[in-house]
Structures are given as structure tokens and as C-alpha cells.
Amino acid sequence: MTLGAVLLAPLADKLGRKAMILIASLILASGMTLSALAASVNELMLLRFLCRAGHWLYAGKHYLFNQ
């Protein structure tokens, strides 16, 4: 979480809290939706990584704003 906070702090300062929540939610939702439609294991792994990236953004944002 510390790495996420360090990397996301400048982005959160620039875009704001609401934009960060929307971006993370959009990445997470699109990754989950596309994961359900995956045709192969490799595609599923790639899309699950996308889900993890969205969760990482959301968790980093949560860590930044709840200190």
C-alpha cells in the first residue's frame, strides 16, 4: 500500500478524490466484466491483472485519503 500511496499521491493531487474513485471503479468494473467473457486462460490472467490494477488504485486512494 505504501508504494501505491507514493505513486498515486501526485495523481490524486492533480485529478482530485472523485476522479480517482471514478477511474479506479471504471478499471475494476471493466476488468471484471471482460473477465467473464475471457476465451482462454491467458486472456483471463491478463484481465484479472487489470482487475488487480483497479483494486490497487482504489486501495491506494483509500490509504491516501484516510490517513
Long-range contacts (C-beta under 8 A, 24 or more apart in sequence): 1-59, 1-60, 1-63, 2-63, 4-56, 4-57, 4-59, 4-60, 4-63, 5-60, 5-63, 5-64, 7-60, 8-57, 8-60, 8-61, 8-64, 9-64, 12-61, 12-64, 12-65, 17-61, 17-65, 20-57, 20-61, 21-58, 21-61, 23-57, 24-54, 24-55, 24-57, 24-58, 24-61, 25-54, 25-58, 26-54, 27-53, 27-54, 27-57, 28-54, 28-55, 28-57, 28-58, 29-54, 30-54
